[in-house]
Amino acid sequence: MLAFLAHDSPPCGDDESELRHLSKFRGPLQFSGPRDILTVGLAPGGTIVVWIQNQIGNEIEIARMQANEIEGDPDDYRAATKRYLEANGDYLKKHGVPTTGW
């Protein structure tokens, strides 16, 4: 089983203001928009990298983390997931995974 541990360092972009400004789209129509695509990359050895972008070529790396193996039996996780789905599966099938308020 893997645990994903975030670090406390600042974003990997030049500075935080770079993350907040609107970025220009390239193409026949010129306009600006927020970076609204989140990409997560997983590499061998447990490296996790997260970027934001609104088109190819203007991505900013915002996090680089290392996954660490934790103690525990994967069967315990599977059993807990099964119990959760037995208790909440009907709701999830009807309403989907709630994503508001995150």
Rosetta blueprint (number, residue, H / E / L):
1 M L
2 L E
3 A E
4 F E
5 L E
6 A L
7 H L
8 D L
9 S L
10 P L
11 P L
12 C L
13 G L
14 D L
15 D L
16 E H
17 S H
18 E H
19 L H
20 R H
21 H L
22 L L
23 S E
24 K E
25 F L
26 R L
27 G L
28 P L
29 L L
30 Q L
31 F L
32 S E
33 G E
34 P L
35 R L
36 D L
37 I E
38 L E
39 T E
40 V E
41 G E
42 L E
43 A E
44 P L
45 G L
46 G L
47 T E
48 I E
49 V E
50 V E
51 W E
52 I E
53 Q E
54 N L
55 Q L
56 I L
57 G L
58 N L
59 E L
60 I E
61 E E
62 I E
63 A E
64 R E
65 M E
66 Q E
67 A E
68 N E
69 E E
70 I L
71 E L
72 G L
73 D L
74 P H
75 D H
76 D H
77 Y H
78 R H
79 A H
80 A H
81 T H
82 K H
83 R H
84 Y H
85 L H
86 E H
87 A H
88 N H
89 G H
90 D H
91 Y H
92 L H
93 K H
94 K H
95 H H
96 G L
97 V L
98 P L
99 T L
100 T L
101 G L
102 W L
